[in-house]
Amino acid sequence: MFNKKSKMGKQSKTNGNGNNFSPAVNLISEGTNIAGEITSNGDIRIDGTVTGTLRSKSKVVIGTTGKVEGEIFCESADVLGGIEGSIEVKGILYLKSSARINGEIQTGKLVVESGAVFNGICRMGQGKNQLINKEQKVEQETRGKVEFESNGRKAQRSGAPV
């Protein structure tokens, strides 16, 4: 009456988007190296090394000993370890104090603890196409303008002699 169970006795759960997922956590332990593509409907915890693409319809946790070299696509994520590449999170991305990211972040919301290290590009709350259009606009506005230093003085050149 209180717990809706299927005929097999397993409880069906959904994530925030209503997608069914397994309540089990997939674990890649410290000392384990995986190369290729990983796809899961449930949570994934990485304490080893993954080289390639990681896709989860749920949460991804990269532990302090975990490292991902490649791309990550998920619903939400907690990063305590390292990422070399890109991460795309639909919901909230938490960068804990031990996190180290070199690459690209695209997320709905970002929470960064003091001590976390991030080097790269971050996009929040907007689609890739919108950002590309803004980048192209900035490039067009700055095209032809050159900043240089002459005799210790800075000058800006925009097509006309300085």
C-alpha positions, 0 to 999 in steps of 0.5 A, spaced: 500 500 500 505 504 501 511 502 497 509 501 490 513 495 487 513 491 481 512 484 480 519 482 481 519 486 488 524 491 485 522 498 487 521 503 481 524 510 482 525 516 478 530 522 477 527 529 477 525 529 470 521 523 471 526 518 468 526 511 471 533 509 473 536 504 478 537 505 485 544 502 485 550 506 484 555 504 479 562 504 482 569 505 478 574 504 484 580 507 485 586 503 481 581 501 475 582 504 469 576 504 463 577 507 456 571 508 452 564 510 453 560 509 459 552 510 459 548 509 465 541 511 467 543 511 474 548 514 479 555 513 477 561 514 482 568 515 479 574 513 484 578 511 478 580 513 471 575 514 465 578 516 459 572 517 454 565 519 454 561 518 460 553 519 460 548 519 466 541 520 466 542 521 473 548 524 478 555 523 477 560 523 483 568 524 481 571 522 488 578 525 490 582 520 487 577 520 481 579 523 474 576 523 467 579 525 461 574 526 456 567 528 456 561 528 461 554 529 460 549 528 466 543 531 470 547 533 476 554 532 479 559 533 485 566 533 483 572 532 488 577 529 483 579 531 476 577 533 469 581 534 463 575 535 458 568 538 458 562 537 463 555 538 461 550 538 467 543 540 466 542 541 473 547 543 479 554 542 478 558 542 485 565 543 485 568 541 492 574 544 495 579 538 492 576 539 485 581 540 479 578 542 472 581 544 466 576 544 460 569 547 459 563 547 463 556 548 461 551 547 467 544 550 469 547 552 476 554 552 479 556 552 486 564 552 487 567 551 494 573 555 496 580 551 494 577 548 487 581 550 481 578 551 474 581 553 468 577 554 462 570 556 459 564 556 463 557 557 460 551 557 465 543 557 464 544 558 456 544 554 450 551 553 446 548 557 440 546 563 444 553 563 447 556 562 440 552 568 437 555 572 443 562 570 442 561 572 434 559 578 436 564 580 441 569 578 435 566 582 430 566 588 435 574 587 437 576 585 429 581 591 427 582 593 434 589 592 436 592 594 443 600 595 443 605 598 447 610 603 444 615 607 449 612 604 455 605 607 453 599 603 451 595 605 445 589 602 441 589 602 434 582 601 430 584 602 423 586 609 423 593 611 425 595 613 432 
